[in-house]
Amino acid sequence: MSQNAKLLFVLKHGLTFIFSACKKDKEDDNPPIKNELLTALNWRMTANSVSSEMPVYDEDGNITGYSGDEYAQMETCFKDDLTKFDTDLTVNFGEGATKCDDNDPQTVSGTWAFKSSETMLAVNEDGCTRDVNILELSASILKLQYSSGFGSETYTFAITLMH
């Protein structure tokens, strides 16, 4: 093989390798769409904070203090609950291994939809729809925020869920 033929062979195969590697890199740069991230696996709450601290009650219903860490105040039976968003726009809320009330169903279903250019979720369960802001959605973390009124107060909740 002549020197020019060898050079052309190396260039041709080298450029093919470079362009195929660039194409592969470009495909890797396309992150999964939000629908894929949301529906991939079950989500479990790992944090729940509230602005404007809420009252903490004892077993007799007396206020013992105030806290912004709602997760720390939750009963253990809520902490293993799972949420699964499905591609058919249903959402299932599962009780996990421990139930707070043995008479509660193991799973309650509802529906979900993206809103506002996929920056919000509308979750409907038992005829009640709540709009929640998506603060973060990645392959392993879902952070949501919503406001809710109790009496004359409005509280803003920030919830973190993970796989």
C-alpha positions in Angstrom: 0.0 0.0 0.0 1.4 3.4 -0.9 2.1 6.1 1.6 -0.9 8.2 0.3 -3.3 5.2 0.5 -2.2 4.5 4.1 -2.8 8.1 5.0 -6.2 8.1 3.4 -7.1 4.8 5.2 -6.0 6.3 8.6 -7.8 9.6 8.0 -11.0 7.9 6.8 -11.2 5.5 9.7 -10.0 8.1 12.2 -12.7 10.6 11.1 -15.3 7.8 11.2 -14.3 7.1 14.8 -14.2 10.7 15.8 -17.6 11.5 14.3 -19.2 8.4 15.7 -17.7 9.3 19.1 -19.1 12.9 18.8 -22.5 11.5 17.8 -22.4 9.2 20.9 -21.4 12.2 23.1 -24.2 14.3 21.7 -26.8 11.5 22.4 -25.5 11.3 26.0 -26.0 15.1 26.3 -29.8 14.7 25.8 -31.1 14.1 29.3 -34.2 12.0 29.9 -37.4 13.9 29.6 -39.3 14.8 32.7 -42.0 12.2 32.0 -39.3 9.4 32.0 -37.7 10.7 35.2 -41.0 11.0 37.0 -42.4 7.6 36.0 -39.2 5.5 36.2 -39.5 4.1 39.8 -41.3 4.5 43.1 -40.7 7.6 45.1 -40.3 7.7 49.0 -40.4 10.9 51.1 -37.1 11.7 52.8 -37.8 15.3 53.9 -40.8 17.5 54.5 -40.3 21.1 55.7 -42.7 23.9 56.2 -42.2 27.7 56.3 -43.9 29.3 59.2 -43.4 26.6 61.8 -46.4 24.6 62.7 -47.6 23.6 66.1 -46.4 20.3 67.6 -49.0 18.5 69.6 -48.7 15.9 72.4 -51.0 12.8 72.7 -53.6 14.9 74.5 -53.8 17.5 71.8 -51.8 20.2 73.7 -49.3 22.3 71.8 -45.8 21.5 73.0 -43.8 23.7 70.6 -43.4 24.6 67.0 -41.4 23.0 64.2 -40.5 23.6 60.6 -39.4 20.0 60.2 -42.6 18.1 59.4 -40.8 14.9 58.5 -39.3 14.7 62.0 -42.9 15.0 63.4 -44.3 12.3 61.2 -45.2 8.9 62.5 -42.9 6.1 61.3 -45.7 4.4 59.4 -45.8 7.3 57.0 -42.1 7.3 56.3 -42.1 4.1 54.3 -45.0 5.1 52.0 -44.3 5.0 48.3 -45.6 7.1 45.4 -45.6 5.7 41.9 -46.4 8.0 38.9 -47.3 5.9 35.8 -47.0 6.7 32.1 -50.8 6.3 31.8 -51.1 9.4 34.0 -52.2 7.5 37.1 -50.5 7.8 40.4 -50.5 5.2 43.2 -49.9 6.0 46.8 -48.8 2.9 48.6 -48.8 2.4 52.4 -45.4 0.6 52.4 -44.6 -2.2 54.8 -46.1 -0.5 57.8 -49.6 0.9 57.9 -50.8 3.5 60.4 -54.3 2.0 60.4 -54.8 -1.7 59.5 -58.2 -0.8 57.9 -56.6 1.6 55.3 -56.3 0.2 51.8 -52.7 -0.7 50.8 -52.9 1.5 47.8 -54.9 4.6 46.8 -54.9 5.7 43.2 -55.4 9.1 41.5 -54.3 10.9 38.4 -51.5 13.3 37.6 -50.6 15.7 34.8 -47.9 18.2 34.1 -48.9 21.9 34.0 -47.1 25.2 33.2 -44.5 23.8 30.8 -43.8 20.9 33.1 -42.9 23.1 36.0 -45.9 22.0 38.0 -47.8 18.8 38.7 -51.6 18.6 39.2 -52.3 15.6 41.4 -55.9 14.5 41.8 -56.9 12.0 44.4 -60.5 11.2 45.4 -61.8 14.3 43.6 -59.3 16.7 45.2 -56.7 18.3 43.0 -53.6 19.9 44.3 -51.1 21.8 42.2 -47.5 21.5 43.3 -44.4 23.2 42.0 -41.6 21.0 40.8 -38.4 22.5 42.3 -36.1 19.7 41.1 -36.6 16.5 39.1 -33.6 14.2 38.4 -33.0 10.5 38.1 -33.0 10.2 41.9 -34.6 13.3 43.5 -38.0 14.9 43.2 -38.5 18.1 45.2 -42.0 19.6 45.3 -43.5 22.7 46.9 -47.0 23.7 47.6 -49.0 26.0 49.9 -51.9 25.2 52.0 -54.1 27.1 54.5 -55.0 25.9 58.0 -57.3 28.3 59.8 -56.0 31.8 59.2 -52.5 30.7 58.4 -51.0 29.7 55.0 -48.1 27.3 55.1 -45.6 26.5 52.4 -44.4 22.9 52.3 -41.2 21.6 50.6 -41.1 17.9 50.1 -38.2 15.8 49.0 -38.7 12.3 47.5 -36.1 9.9 46.4 -35.8 6.5 44.8 
